[in-house]
Amino acid sequence: MPDTSPRLVTLVRRGTRLAAQLVLVEESAPNGDAHFALLCDAGGQHFRGEGSDVDTALRALRSRLEAADLLIQVAGAERDVVVSPMSRQMGQGRQGYRVRLGRSPDGSALVDVLAPADHGVTLAEQADAADRWRRSQSLAGRLAAAFGLQSC
């Protein structure tokens, strides 16, 4: 069961940092499966994201925050964090891997997606970085990464 205690996180709007409170709520879907909601309260503004796992709820929350010109600074919003299908299925999407071009992650690269972070990026920027990392997993991509080439 995930930790549902409130967390203090930082939101950023055009360079201005705002303190916010993030709460994870585990609910039951009508079919009995787990369902998660992330509630974010920042200076009287309330945002909610929902999903079948924690990362999906975080992505929904990030989409709503981005619409309000806000970025959340948690590990799951960092450019180099990818949540694997196995993490979604077995760990409720609570952990992701910190990845590097041309390298396969191992257990030491796991991070809590809701852990506070020093920065965050948009969903599009993160998806682009994840695509580059996935392409770097091919032999050609690994060679390019090893030699510092930008073909990925």
N, C-alpha and C positions, 0 to 999 in steps of 0.2 A: 504494500500500500504506500503510495507516495506521501511525502511530507506535505501537509496542507497548512502549515503555520505561515502567517503573513511574512513576506520578505520585503525589505526595502531595496528598491532598484532606482536607477537613474534613467530618465527620459531626456532626450536632447531635441531641441527645436531651434534650428538655425544657429547653432553654437551655444545656445543657452541651456544649461543643465537644470532639470526639474526633478525634485524628489517625488517618488511615487511608491505606493504600496501595491504589491502583487500577491494575490491569493489564488491558490489552486484548489478547486473543488472537484471531488470525484462524485459523479452522479450515476444512476442506472438508466440506460437507454430502455425504451419500451420493450425491446427484445431480450432484455436482461444483461446485455453486454455493458462493459464499463464505458462511461462517457465522461469527458473532462471539460471543465470550464476554467478559464483564467480570467480573474477580475482584476482590473488595474484602476486605481484611484489616484489621480494626480491633481491636486489643487482644486477639488470640486468637480473635475471632469471624470466621468466614469466610462470605462471601455471594457468590453467582454469579447472573448474568443472561445469557441467551443470546438471539440473534435473527439475522435475516437481514441486518440492518444494524446499525451502531453505536448509533443512537438506539433501535432496538427492544431491543437488548441492555441499554441504559441504563434503559429503562422497566421491563424485567423485573427488573433489579437494584434499581431504586427501589421496586418493589412488595415485594420481599423485605425491603428495609431498612425500609420503612414498617411492615411486619408486626412488626418488632422495635422500633418506635417511634423510628426513625432517619430523618433527612433528609440527603441528600448535597448538598454545596455545590459544584456544577459548573454551568457555563453552561446545559447542557441541562436543568437542573432549576429554572431561573429562571422566574418567572411570565410574562415577556414574550418567551420564546424559542419559536419554532415551526419545526419541520423540515418542509420542503416535500417533496412526492412526487418532484420532480426531484432534490433533494438525496439522497433515499434511493436513487434509481435510479442517478444518475450519480456521486454522491460517497460512496456507501456509508453515508449517514446521518450523516456525520461533522460536517457543519456545519448550523447553523440560523440563522434570521433573528431578530434582535431587532426586535420589531414595536411599533408605536404605533397606538392607535385612530385610524381614519380615514385612515391612511397606508399606502401600498404600500411594502414594503421594497425596497431596492436592494442592490447588491453591497457597499456600505460597511457594511451592517447584519449581515454574516455573522459568526458566532462559532463557535469550535470547541466542540462540545457537551461535551467532557471537560475544558475549561479550568477551573481553579479559579475559584470565584465567592464573593461575600460572603454570599450567602444562597441558599436553595433552598425550594421549596414542595412540597406533596403533588401527586401525579398528578392528583387531582380538582381542586385549585385551578388547576393549570396548564391543564387541559382547559377549565375554565370561562373562564379568561382568553383562551384561543385561540378559543373559541366567540364571545366578545364581540368579539374583533378581527375574526373572519371576518364577523360581522354588520355591523361598522362599515365594511366595504368597499362596502356598498350606498350609493347616493346619500343616502338618509335617514341612514344611519349616519355618513357623512362630514360631513354638515351638523351632526348632533348632536355629533360629536367637535369640529368647528371652533368650535362655540359653547359647549362645555363642558357639554352636556346629558347626562343619564345614561340615555338611552333604549336604549343598546346593551347 
